[in-house]
Amino acid sequence: MLESLSTRLQDVFRSLRGEVRLSEASVDAALREIRLALLEADVNFRVVKAFIDRVRAKAIGDEVLRSLSPAQQVVRIVRDEMLALFGDVTGGLMPDARSPRVVLMLGLQGSGKTTTSAKLARWLVAQGKHPMLVSTDVRRPAAIQQLSVLAGQVGVRVHDPAGEMDPVVRASGALAQTKLLGFDTLIVDTAGRLHSDDELMAELEAIASAVGPTDRLYVADAMTGQDAIRSAGEFNARMSVPGTGNGVTGVVLTKLDGDARGGAALSVVGVVGVPIAFVGVGERPQDFEPFHADRLVSRLLGMGDILTLIERAEGALDAESREKLEKKTRLDDFTLDDFADQLRTITKMGPLDQVLGMIPGLGAMKELNAQRAQVDGKQVGRVQAIISSMTIEERQDHQLLNGSRRKRIARGSGTSVEEVNRVLKQFVDMRKMLKTMSGAGGGLKGKQRLMGMLRGR
């Protein structure tokens, strides 16, 4: 997520750490680099100018320039000002006592509304809710069928009255069914439209009038940069016309895992005046999460995002499995079967480069950044094949694996003896790392071992 911007910012802070005392000239030089990095990431230029002015005013104060750790003070100021860009808001849906809750999905064609609707439904299920989906996109070929397929993948009911092609009737009928069947949330997927299309906007207003949405989420493709933010602002202004409700209540940024123009996320609140509610960080149904400004900023500044990492780990590993792993680690009973299980769990948590970027310290270390770029998820499959070629006894006691057994395993898995040896070394390293983590912590060597394990080295 925003890898280029993150790298540029961390390089600036690294250069400041070499200064025993900061001068106004060194601060100005650093801020020039930060300004360029933000503009290249497609942050709105007015937002950048105001941001740089605020940081400079604080960074050249006597408290910072005379500090024994001026670089740390500057990092703190940058972090605080970045958080200020997002305002005092929390991600997700706003608290609402009404039931059923009605979420109206808005946006341009191709922004990812249908996929996001299904992802939001899956997220709601994980929160203990019972959502229903309905599509009112009767213009785009197969749009209704696409939502039905996605709803089936995430295990959510969809309202699809056969032959009904009136968007307002479909929406109002879905609301009636939601109330009748006891569902607590209705997600209404609408057709893509431009804010300047009066006919389609009138249709949208009619749908909103029929279902009385509690939330109007504008879905924007983060890869389009400032165009996404501009269209969100125009849509918000149009939806705020008297008689159409209170405008957009939140923005959903899709494809934030892309690295081209994702810096536009820093502009949403300042330009549109609407908070970011959710972000899409991948193509899988689970690659969708409430927006947390503090976590995004921590990742940008190389401080990791341990809270999101923990949440993903908990989602990939149930309580019983976590307790079992903890017990095995404590008793030094971690086997090759357990090793294979943990690799499967890591892949469930998302792309490996994303997972590693959340570990505090890894993002800020250049030598590990270079390694992170080489992470190959396919290697996990090769490791699984090697372990599957072992007997039950061998998986339970890796010390049985002498030279002849390793040759047999290599033939059975279609790999080489060198690769088998590498997997066994990774397994031993992971055992040591787990023991260290269960004790006093880890450190650089533990992180390097984890990185090597994921790279298949």
N, C-alpha and C positions, 0 to 999 in steps of 0.2 A: 504494500500500500504506500503510494507516494515515495517510492524508493529513491528516485533522483533528488527530490527536494530534501528528503531526510539526510542523504549523503552530503549534499552541499552544506546544509546547516551544521552538521557535525564537523565538517572540515573547518568551517569558520570558528567554531568553538575550540577546536583542537589548536588552531593557530593562536588563539587568545591565551591558552594555557601556558604558552611559552613566554608570556610577558610577566616579568616580576611586578611591574607596576603599569597600569594602563594609562595612556594619554588620550587626549581628545582625538588626536590624529589616528591612533590605532583603533579607537572605537568607530570613528567615521569610516575607516577602511573596512572594518568588519561589517558595518551596516550597509555599505555599498554592495558587498557580496551577498548579504541577506536579501537586499532589495532585488538584485538580479535573479537570485534563486526563486523568490516568490513570483516575480513577473514571468519567468520562464515556465513556472508551474501553472500559469494562467490564473493567478489571483488578481482580482480586480485592481486596477492601478490606483484608484482613489483609496481603496482599503489599504493597499501597500503603503501609500504615502502617509496616511494617518497613523498606521502601525509603526513605521520607521520613526516618525516624529515623536511619538510617545516613548518609544524605546530609547531614543537618543536623549530625550529630556531627562530620563531617569538614569541612564547609563553614565552620563558625564557629571553626575552629582558627586559631591565630596565624599559621601559614604562609600561609593563604588571605587572611585579613583584612588582613595587612600586605603582601601581594604587590603588585607593580607591575601585574600582569594578573589581578586576582581573578576576573573573569568567565570567563576561560579555565580557571582552576583549577576553578571550579564545574562547567563543562561537562565537564572531565576526570573529576571525581568522579561526576557523573551517569552518564557513559558507563561508567565502571568498575563502578558499582553495578548498572546495567542488565545488563551482561555477567554479573555475578555471579548475577542472577536465573535465568540459563539454565544455570549450572553449567559445569564443565569438560568439555564434550562436543562432539563433531563430528557434523555431520549425515550423512544417508545410512544405509546398512546397517552394522551392526557387523561387524568382521572375523570371519570364520568359515572354518575350513579344510575343513568338510564339503562333500561334493558328492554328490548335488545339494543345493543350498540350497533350503529350503522356507519360503516366506513366507505366513503366514496373515493374511488381511485381515479385520478385525473392525470392528464399529460398529453404530450404529442404522440403521434403515431410512431411506433418503433422504439419508444423509450423503455419498454419492458414492463408495462402495466400488468399484463396477464400473468407473466411469470412472477412478478412481485406480489400479486394478489394471492397466488398459491403459497408463496414463501411466507407471507404474513399469516395466512391461515395455519400453516404448520407451526409458526412461532406461537400463535395463540393457543394451539392445542398443548404445546409444551408448558404454557402458563396455566393449564387447567381449564381453559375455555372451550366452548363448543360452537365453532363458527360454521356458517353456511356461505357458499359462494354463488354468485349469479353473474352472468355475462349479459351486458346490454349492447354489446358491439355486434350489431346486425349487418354492418356494411363490409367488414373485412372477411374475406373467405376463410372458413374454418376457424374463426376466432372462438366461437362458442364451443366447438369440438376441442380446441386446444385447451381451454380452461377445464373441460371435463376430464381430459387426459391427465393434466397436471393435478387436479383435485384427487383423482384416483391414486396418483403416486404418493401424495402426502396423506391420504386417508381421510379426506374431508368431503362432506356431502355437497352436491351442487344442485341448484334449482334450474331445471331445463325443461320447461313445458313444450311439448312437441308441437311444431308448427307455428308457435307464437313468435312474431317478428316485430312487435311493437316494443321499443326499449322501455317506455314508461310502464307498460303493462307487465313486462317481465320483472322489472324492479319492484313494483308494488305487490305483485304476486309472490315474489320471493320473501318480502317482508311479512306478508300474511302467513306464509308457511313457516318462517322463522319463529313467529309468535305461537302458532298452532302446535308446532312440534317441540317447543321448549328450547330452541337454540338461543344462545345469549349474544351472538354477534352475526351480523350480515355484512359481507364484503361485496360491494358492487363494482364490477370491472366495467369501465366505460370505453367507448370508442375513442381513438386518438383524434385530436382536433387542434386547430390553431385558434388562439384567442380571438382572432379577427374574423372567424367564420361565424357569422351571425346565426345561420340556420342551426348549426351544430351546437352553438352555445345556448340557443333557446331550448334545444332538446335536453341539454345538460341541466339547465335550470328547471325544466319540467320534471326530470328524474329526481333532482334534489328536493323539489316541492312535494313529490309523491312519497319519498321515503324519510325525509327529515334527517339528513346525516348528522351524526355527532362529530365525525372527523372527515375532513377533506384533505386527502394526501396527494400532493403533486409528485409524480414520479419523473425524475430527470436523469438522463444519461450523463454521468460524470465525465465521460470521455469527450463530450462536446464542449466542455469547459465553460467559458463565459456565456455561450449561447444557451446552455441549460439554465444558468442563473437568470439570464435576461428573460427567457420565456416563462420561468417560474414567477418573476415579478409581474410580467404582463398578465399572466393568468390570474394571479392574486388580485390585481387591480380590477380585472373584469368580473371576477367572482364577488368582489366587494361592493358591486353596484347595489343600491337599496332594493330590497326584495329578493335578493339571491343568497342571503346568509352573511356570514362573517368572513368570507374569503377562504384562502387556503390556511389550514391549521398546522400543517407540517409538510416537510419535503423529504422524499425518499431518494437518495442518491444511489443509482445502480452503477455497476462496473467500477466501483472505487478501488478494486484490485488492480485496475489498469494504471499505468504510470505516466501517461502522456500529459493529461491536463487536469488531474484530480485535485490540484491546488485550488480549484474553483470552490471546493468545499469550504475554504476559509472565507469566502465572500458571501455565502448564502444569507446569513443573518444581517450583515451590514448592508447588502444591496436590496434584498427582498423584504427583510423585516419579519421573516418566518423561520422558526427553528427547524433544524434537521431532526427528523424523527427516527429514521432507520437508514442503514446503509447496506447495500448488496456488495459482498466481497468475493464473489465467485459464482459459478454456474450451478452448483448443487443446491437442492432445496434448503439445506441447513446453512448455506453461506449467506446468512441474513441475520442482522443483529441490531438492537437498539443503538442509536448513536450516543457515544460517551465522549464529550469533548476532551476530558482530561486524559483518556486513554489514547486518543488519536494524537494529541500533542506529545504525550510521553513517547510514543513510537517515533514521531517525527524527530524528536531530540535525542533518540538513541537510548532512552531510559527503559525501553521494553514495555510490555503490557501484561503483567503477570495475572491481573484479574480476569481478562478475557481468556488467557491461556488456561487458567483454572476452570473457568466456565466450560470451555471446549472439552477439557479433559473429563470433567464431570458428566458432560453430555455423551461422551464416547465410552465411558467406563461406569457401570452401575455401582451402587454402594457395596454390594456383595463382592464384586470383583476387586474393588479398591481395598476392602478389608483383607481379602485373600492375598493380594500382592503385598500389603504391609506385613502380614504375618510371615509370608515366605521370606521377605527381605530380612526381617528380624531374626528368623531362625536359620538364615543362610541356606535356604532350601530353594533358591531360584534356579529353575531348570531351563533347558533349551525350549521346551514346550511353552514355558512362561515367557521366554524371550520372543518367540514367534507371536504370542498373544499381544505382547506390548507393541510390537511393530505394527500389527493390525490396528491397534488402538490409535497409534500415532497417525496413521493414514486417515483414520476417521475424523481426526481433528482439523483436517484441511491440508492444502498444499504445504509441503515441508518447509519451503522458504518462508511462508507466512508464520508457521509455528515457531521457527527459529528466531524470526524477527521480534517475537513477543518476549523472548528471554532477555531479561535485563543484562546489559553489557555486551551482548553479541553484536547488536547493531552498530555500536560505537567502535568496534575493533576491526581495523582494516584487514588484518590477516584472516580473520574469521569471515568477514564480508566476502572475500575472494572465494573462500571455501563454500559459503552459502550459495553462491551462484552456481556451484557445481552439483548441488543436491539433485539426485535423480530418484524419483519415486519408483521407477521400474526396478531399482536395485532391491527394494523390499520384496518384490515377487521372486527374485532369484534366491534371496535368503530363505523365503518360505519353501521353495522347491528343495533346497539343500537339506533343510531340517526335516521335511517330509520324507526324504530318502533314507533317514536314519531309522533304526529299530526303536521300539519303545524303551528298551534298556539303555540304548545309547543316548536317547534324549533325556533320560532321567539322570544319567551319570556320564558327563562329557569326557571324563578321564579314561573311559574305555576306548576312545577313538584313537587307535594306533595307526600306523602308516597304511596297512592293508585295508582297514575299514574306511579310511579317508578316500582311498582310490575307488572303492566300491560305491561310496556315496557320490563321488564326482561323476562316475559313469551313470548312476541312476538319475541324477538331477540334470545331466547334460551340461555340467560345468567342469572346471578344472580343479585339481588338488589345491592349487594356490588360492582359488576362491573359497574352497571349503576351509582352508587354514585361516583365511581372512575372517570368515563368519565366526569361527571359534574364538578368534582373538576379540572380535566385537562383543561376543557373548561374555567372555571373561571380563572385558573392560566395563560392560554394563553392570555386571555383578558388583564389581568394585565401586562403580559410581553410585549404585543404589545404596550400598552400605555406607558410603560417604555422606550421601544426601540424608539418609535416615539418622545420621549422627550429627556432625558439626557443619555441614554445608556444602562444599563442592569446590568452587574456585575455577580458575582458568583451565587447569588440566582436565577437570571434570567436563567442562563445556567443550573442550577440544575433543575429548573422547566421544562425547555425544555427537558432535559434528562428524567425526570420522565414521561413527557407526551408521549415521543416516546417509552418508555419502558412499558407504560400501567400501571404505578403505581399511 
